[in-house]
């Protein structure tokens, strides 16, 4: 069980002891700290909140909402929602901030408060540090009874979000509808069950089959949309003779596809395919984090643009995208960021753009995938016990591979000719992630295994 405090929010497992887990006391403390920061330079504030389908979602939502009311803040509650929908609603509501109640891809016992600024983007490092400071000191000033805040409920934002996708210039509804796609969706018992089928119907996809459609937070499998967790979706696509399968994570900001033969399109290539489509209509630069496939760089160069890597984390990708004026970007975990739509990972606009690209392809999605190279990324992780000094471990690894090109901007990225491996601690779990890419699956796995052995050796 764990409690992870970061500049973008607080994430932990429900229950247990305060300050060690995400207990009601911790939820109230961090909600109060965030609300207090918003009120430091103004008398009133307006905050949008929304949650995914987790078991603890309603409990966490009530605690957050009433804490903000106690500070005198006006709360707009979207209820069951998605991360990108909340981000867009902050702007539409002209709110001062937002809180998304979701632990993304983490299992059912986890939940989190993700904190947004008035642009509907994750708060800055400086603002996040201020929230952590206030939470630690518990320096809160609650409102008097005559100045308590209020709560309004607004459940219309799914429709507004979907309409925005339909209105986006590069989304071709006519071409998508003409293809008469048959789609199987794995909604992982969360709000994707509400948003994704509604979007597909709006795009003219009438034949939609939804797996794990009950929004109860009791995830039918590990909710991270990785190949090893999508065997049921793969089997159902083949059984139904479907055109493709779609999987999202519980808060609908990550996206991956399954081909008609049940094989994986590859979450890394979600961004590659969407970027290829966008760049064919708009020249410009791209950004992805340094744990993402080199294929995006190659596609970008083919279209005459320039590729820029960023540190891992949506806030870092967005910062780099703004710096280089990227026209498309995201993360290799299936996170698509379309800057003139909004600066956040968004599976819904990702679906609209991907299906628009696929609709222009003569054959099926498997053939579409074959347009791109078969690079392999081996994705692994090592769980960390308390007290392990990761900095020392990385320093020892850096010494061992000192003859190789090494980037230390975000953990360690080591290059081996045309291959690479990236080691970094997770922002959301007590783990070290080890990602390695090569033209060959065996080589990628072997590189990752070698570094995992190094880490275990240095831990001991």
N, C-alpha and C positions, 0 to 999 in steps of 0.2 A: 504494500500500500504506500501511497506517496502523495506529496503536495509539492508542486513545482511552481515557483513564483518567477515570472519573467516580466520584461518591460511591456509585453503586449497583453498580459493578463495573468490569470491564475488558473491552474489546472490540477486536478487531483482525483483521488478515489473517494467515493461517498462513504461517510461513516467513520468510526474510529475516534482518535484523539485530536482535539484542536491543535493547530499549527503543524500537525503531522499528516493530516488528511484534509479533504475538502468537507469540513463539517459546517453546520449552520452558522456557527460563530465566525468561521473563516469567510464564508460567503457574505455575511453582513459586514464584516470588517473591510473587505476589499470593495464591496459596492459603495460603502460609505466613503472610503478613500477616493474612489474615482469620482463620485458625485461632488465631494468637497473640492477636488481639484478644478472641476468645471465651474464651481461657484467662487473661486478665489478672486476673479476679476469681474464678476457680474453678480447681480442680485438674484436673478432667476435663471433657470436652465430647462431645456427640453431634451429628453433622451428617448430614443427608440430602442425597444428590446424585442427579441424574438428567440425561439428555442427550437432545437431539433426534437426528435421523437423519443429521447431517452426516458427511462423509467423515472429518474430523479428530476426530470425537466420541470414539471409543474411545481414541485417543492422549491427548487432553486429559483424559479421565476418569481414565486410569491415573496420569497425572502428578499430578492434583489429589488423588486417593485416597491415593496413597502418601506425598505430602507431608503430608497430614493425619495419616496413620498415624505418620509420623516425629515429629509433634508430640505423640503420645500420645492422639489423638482417635479415638473410635469412629465409624466411617462406616457408614451404611446406604445401600447402592447400589441404586437402582431400575432401573438400566440404561436402556434406551430408554423415555422417558417424555414428558410434556408439562409445560410451565411450571406450569399450574394444579394438575396432579397432584402435583408436587413441593411446591408451596406447601401443599397440604392435608396431605400426608404428614408435613411438619415438625410440624404440630400433632398429628396422630394418633400419631406416634412420640414425642411429648413431647421433641423434639430442641431443641438450643440454637440451631440455625440450619440453613441449607440453601444449596446452590450449584446453580444451574441452568446447564447447559452448552449454551448456544444463543445464536446471534446473530439470533434472531427472523426478520425479513423480509430480512436481508442475504443476498447471494449466497453460493455454496458455499465461496468461499475465506475467508470470515469465520467466527470463532467468538468466544465470550465466556464469562466467568464472571459470572453474575448472583447477587448476594449477598442472602440472606434472614436475618431475625431469627427469634426463637423463636416468633413469631406467624405465620410463613410469609409475611411481608410484606417488601418491599424495605427494606433497612437505612436508618436515619436519616442525615441529612446529617452529623451529628456523628460517628456510628460510621464512616461512609464516609470521612470526612476522616482519621480515626485509621488506617484500613486503608491509605490512600494514604501517610500519613506513615511507617508501619512499613515498607511496601514500598520506599519511597525510601531509608530508612536501613538496611534489611536487618538490623534488630535482632530476630533470631529466637533462641529457645532451644529446641532440639530435645530430644526425650526420650531417656533412656538405654535400653539394649537391653531391660532388664527392664520398662520402662514404655511400650513402643511401643503404638500403638493397634491397632484391629482392623477388619475389614471383614465385614459381613454383607450378603447379597443378598436383596432382597425385591421380587418381581415381581407382587405381588398388588394393587398400588394402582390399576391401571386399573379392576379390578372394583369396588373400594371407591368410587372416584370416580364411576363410572357408577351404582352403587347409590345413592349420595348424591343424584345427579340425579333418579333415579326416586322417591326418598323426599321430594323437595322438594315442599311443599304445593301450589305453583302449577303444577307440571308434571303435565299431564293425559294419562297414558299411554293410558287407555281411549279418549279422544277421538282421539288421534293414530293409534292402531291402527285405529280404525273408518274412518278416511279412506283407508287403503290407499295411502299415498303411494308414488310411484316416485321415487327420489332418485339423482342422479348426484353423486359426491363427487370433488373434485380434492384429492388428499392430498399433492401436491407432493413425493413421494419422501421423506417424513419420517414422524414418528410419528402424524400424523393418519390414516395408513393403518391403524394399529392401533386407535386410540381411537374414531374417528368411526363407522366401520361397526359396531363392537361396540355403541356407544351406540344407534345407529339401530335395530339388531335388538332391543335391550332395550326400546326404546320402541314396538315392534310394527311397525316399518317393515321389511318382509321383502324388498322389491325394491330392492336397493342396487347401484349400478354404481360402481366405484372407478377413477378415472383416476390414473396416476402412483403406482401402489400399491406398487412395490418400494422398501423403505426403504434407499436407498443413498446419499442425500445429493447425488446428481448431479441437481439440480433440472431438471426438464424445461423450465422457463421461469423467468423472473424470479420469485422466490418471494413477492414482496409481492402480496397479493390485491387488486390494482387492476384496473379494467375492461380496460385494455390488455394485461394478462397472462392474461386468462381467456377468450380467444377459443375455445380448444379445449373448455373446459367448456361454454360457451354453445352451441357447435355440437352437442356430444354430447347436451345436454338436449333440443334440438329433434329430433335424429336418433332418440333413444330414446322420444320422446313422454313425457318424464318430467314429473312434477308440479313439480319444482324442482331446482336445483343448489345445492350447498354447497361453498364454498372456505374453507380455513383456511391459516394461515401455518405454517412448519415446526415451531414449538413450540406451536401450537394455542391461542393466547390471542387471536387475531383471527379474525373470522368475517364472511363476507358470503354473499349469496344471489343466485341467478340465477332469473328468472321462466321460466314454461313456454314462452314465445315466444323465449327466448334473451336477452332484455333484462336489464339489471342492476337488481336491487332497489335497489342503492345502499348502499355500506358505511356511509355516514353514517346511513342510515335503519334499519340493524340495531338500533342502540340506541334510536332513536325508537319503533320498533314494539314492542320488548320493554318499554320504559318505559311505553308506552300500555297494554299488557296488565297489567303489574304495578300501575300506578296505578289501573286499573279495579277492582282487588281490595284495594289498600292505599293509603290517602291518605298523602301525604308529600312530601318535597322530593327534588329531583334535582340532579345535578352532572355537568358534562362540561367538558373543557378548552376554552379559548377559541378553538381552531382548529376546533371542531365546529359543526354546523349550528344555526341559530337555531330550527329546528323543535322541538327538545327543550324549549326554554323555552316555546314556544306550547302544546305538549301538556301540560306540567306545569301551566301556568296554567289550562287548560281543566278539569283534574282538581282544581283548588283548592289545588295545592301551590305551592311557591316554587322557582325555579331559581337555581342559583349557579354561576358560571364558576370554573375553576381554571387555574393555569399548566399547560402541557403536561407530560406525564409521569405515569405511573401512580401514583407515590408522592405527587405533588401532588394528583391526583384523590382518592386514598384519604384523604389528610389533610383535604381540604375536606369529603368525605362524612362523616367522623367529626364534624367541627365542626358541621355543619348537620343531622346525623342523617338523611341521605338514605336513602331506601328503595331507590333504584336509581341507578346512575351508570355512567360509563365514558368512552370516547373515541370520536370520530367515525371512527376507523380500524377500527371493527368490534369494539372491546373492550368487553365487557359485565362490569360489576362488580355482583354481588348481595351486599350486605353481610351478610345473615344466612346466606349460603352460605359465602363467605369473601371477604376483601378483596383480590381479585386478578382481573385480566381472565381470563375463562374461556369459551372457545368451546363447551364441552360443556354447561354450564348454559344458555348462550345458545341453543343448538340446542333444548334441552328446552323453554324458555320460548317461543321463536319458533314452534315447531311446535304448541305448545299454543294459542297465539293464532291461528295459521293454521287449526287444526282447527275452531275455533269460527266461522270465516268461511265463508259458504255457497259462494262461488266460489273460483277459483284464486288463486295468489300474485300474479298481475298485477293482478287486481281488488283484492286486499288492499293492494298498493302504492298504488293510486289513492286510498286513503283519506287519504293524506298529501300535503302540498304538493310541487310540483316546483321546489324550490330547487336551485341548482347551485353546487357548490364546485369551483373550478379549483385543482388541486393541482400545484405546480411546485417546482423546486429549482435552485439554482445551486451548482456544485461550487467549493470554495474551495482556492486554492493556499496553500502555507505563507507565513506572514508577513502575511497580509491582516488589517487591523485592522477588525473588524466593528463595534466600538463607534463608531468615527469615522464609518463609513458610516451607521449608524442615526441618529447625531446629525444628520448632514446631511439625511437623509430627514425627520426630525422637524421640522427648520427649514422644509423645503420645504412640509410639510403642516400647519404650525402652526395654521391656521385650522380644522382638522378636530378632532373629539374623538379623543384618542390615549390608549391604555392602555400603560404601559411595564412592567407587572408581569412580562411574559414576552416579551422582544423588543419589538416594536412592533405594536399593533393599532390600525388607523386606520379610523374609521367615515365612510361617505359616505351620509347619509340612511338608507335601509333596507339598504344594502350595507356590507360590511366587507372589509378585507384584513389578514392577520396575517403578520408577518415574524419569523422566529426562527432561531437556529442550532440544528442538530440535536444531541441528546444522544448520538447513536449513529453519526453519519457527519460527515465534514468538509464540510458543506453549509449553505446558507441555504435554509430552506423558505419558500415564498411561497404562502399559501392565501387565496383570495378567494371570497366568497359573494354571490350576487345571485338575484333571481327569474328572471333570464334568463341562459342559458349564455354568450351572446356578451358580455354585460356583465361577468360574472365573469372570463372569459378576458381581456378588455381591461384590466380593473383589474389583474390579475396581471401582464400583459405590461408595463403602464406602470411598475409598481414594479420589475420585473426590469430594465427599461431604466435606471431610476434607479440601481439597485444597480450595474449594469455601468459606468455613467457615473462613479459615485463611486469605484469600484475603480480605474479608469484615471486 
